[in-house]
Amino acid sequence: MNKKQKRFDKAYIWVNIDFDKVQHRINAVTYQIEQVIKKYQPSNQSDNPGKRNN
């Protein structure tokens, strides 16, 4: 039997994050994501619902 130690290719780093300090940045990014989603959602009030934009 092979008794070599198993080699780990990944390292895990545990980090303590104070979310109160970064909450404003998280909120800003979340707002930007919501704006992009709204921009690319199909509109329900289209002038020509059967016409495709190619």
C-alpha positions as CSV (number, residue, x, y, z in Angstrom):
1,M,0.0,0.0,0.0
2,N,1.1,3.5,-0.7
3,K,1.5,5.5,2.5
4,K,2.4,8.9,1.0
5,Q,0.8,11.9,2.5
6,K,-2.0,13.3,0.4
7,R,-1.1,16.6,-1.2
8,F,-3.6,19.4,-0.9
9,D,-3.8,21.7,-3.9
10,K,-6.0,24.3,-2.3
11,A,-5.4,26.5,0.7
12,Y,-8.2,27.9,2.8
13,I,-7.9,31.2,4.6
14,W,-10.3,32.1,7.3
15,V,-11.0,35.9,7.4
16,N,-13.1,37.8,9.9
17,I,-15.1,40.5,8.1
18,D,-16.8,43.3,10.0
19,F,-19.8,43.7,7.8
20,D,-20.8,46.9,9.5
21,K,-17.7,48.6,8.0
22,V,-18.5,47.4,4.5
23,Q,-22.3,47.5,4.6
24,H,-22.5,50.8,2.7
25,R,-20.4,49.3,-0.2
26,I,-22.5,46.2,-0.2
27,N,-25.7,48.3,-0.4
28,A,-24.2,50.4,-3.3
29,V,-23.3,47.3,-5.3
30,T,-26.7,45.7,-4.6
31,Y,-28.4,48.8,-5.9
32,Q,-26.3,48.8,-9.1
33,I,-27.1,45.1,-9.7
34,E,-30.8,45.9,-9.2
35,Q,-30.6,48.7,-11.8
36,V,-29.0,46.4,-14.3
37,I,-31.6,43.8,-13.8
38,K,-34.4,46.4,-14.3
39,K,-32.7,47.7,-17.4
40,Y,-32.5,44.3,-19.1
41,Q,-35.9,42.9,-18.0
42,P,-38.3,42.7,-21.0
43,S,-40.9,45.5,-20.9
44,N,-44.5,44.4,-20.7
45,Q,-45.6,47.7,-22.4
46,S,-44.0,47.1,-25.8
47,D,-45.4,48.9,-28.9
48,N,-45.1,45.8,-31.1
49,P,-45.2,42.7,-28.9
50,G,-45.0,40.3,-31.9
51,K,-42.0,42.1,-33.5
52,R,-38.5,40.9,-32.7
53,N,-35.5,43.2,-32.6
54,N,-32.7,41.6,-34.7
